[in-house]
């Protein structure tokens, strides 16, 4: 009889025994300790009268108790629905009531009056997650509740609006593991660095993959350049997943190349990385940047670069996100007719991932596929700006803005206009000591692109609004717009 993913995941956890499993804030926790913590949470839920397959809501933080509770739930086959802790207590409370889960797990600092009231109102059991153990905050009721039809209900990045939940079935997590490892990973490798938010697909990929292959993991609560570099140097990491924003931060930090000398490559995912930044990073540190493309609905990557592909094609296909993973099919279709477009032409990216089912999944990403099967992303169709009938892809304008040497990053969105419907607006984050002006940047866009691409205004900010996964937040940028009076 074939083992299920849950059984193989539980076996991965058991394989650690007393070996180190997770390091958090300088302390290593063994696999046995992680398993014991998960079992303690399960015992609390059992004592509260929850059925073994009743779903729980986790107000998740990148902390050891939260990671251990997630691992324990996956190993036991209990569904978990994630709630971001990066919200107000009122927003967390509203999420709890919407989910109507049988239990709520949260850090002591997140058990605010609002969260306690929401948990009590929904009749859920409450469990406080502490560093060394758990405490039951409320007994809960055993009435029938909505079930999460899968192992995890994870959150999207919230780039274009409030995060949505996507349910990932346990068997689909096999694809998650493969998209990270390519089928090649060993327990004795340097640790997996887990620093992407655990509530989203990036953090889930790192955590699930680490346990599945019995690999050590270093858990960071939040990203900072010094902390990230310290982990790389201390553990001599060979490859690390990064967001495009992290690539820019590391480049701007101008670190000694020796600090990153153990890295064979970094894998950039979760958003487009512009070619000039990729080139500058590789020239500065001598480390290849391999890009990948995926989405929450695919539970991992669908196309990626490999070291072998990079050696053969890396110099010629700088803007590409690589080729489809083995077994995955991708195609580009016309957004209106659904018909396949010719090789090299732009359209909507669709993909078929066997573990997700037999259907083609349509994305909101504009892409093209060349004659060698390499996929290049060109922006999001749902973010296109319609300026009086002219379609504008925000990424096109952003590309011009970030090409200026004094611009660190930029966000471009469509804002309402009484005459034209929508017009582009930009917010930019500049490097220290920058003297570039709004007029300079508008002139740069005017010189590079057709006139309808020129933003109505550009504002300068110390830090762009970002999602927990470090993507620029579209609603956050829109909130910076102040129409002329």
Beta strands, then each sheet from edge to edge (+ up, - down):
strand 1: 20-24
strand 2: 27-30
strand 3: 56-60
strand 4: 80-84
strand 5: 103-107
strand 6: 125-129
strand 7: 134-138
strand 8: 152-155
strand 9: 165-168
strand 10: 192-194
strand 11: 217-219
strand 12: 239-243
strand 13: 265-269
strand 14: 288-295
strand 15: 300-304
strand 16: 323-324
strand 17: 329-333
strand 18: 347-352
strand 19: 361-369
strand 20: 375-380
strand 21: 385-387
strand 22: 390-392
strand 23: 407-417
strand 24: 421-430
strand 25: 458-461
sheet 1: 2+ 1- 11- 10-
sheet 2: 7+ 6- 5- 3- 4- 8- 9+
sheet 3: 12+ 13+ 14+ 15- 16+
sheet 4: 17+ 18- 19+ 20-
sheet 5: 21+ 22-
sheet 6: 23+ 24- 25-
end
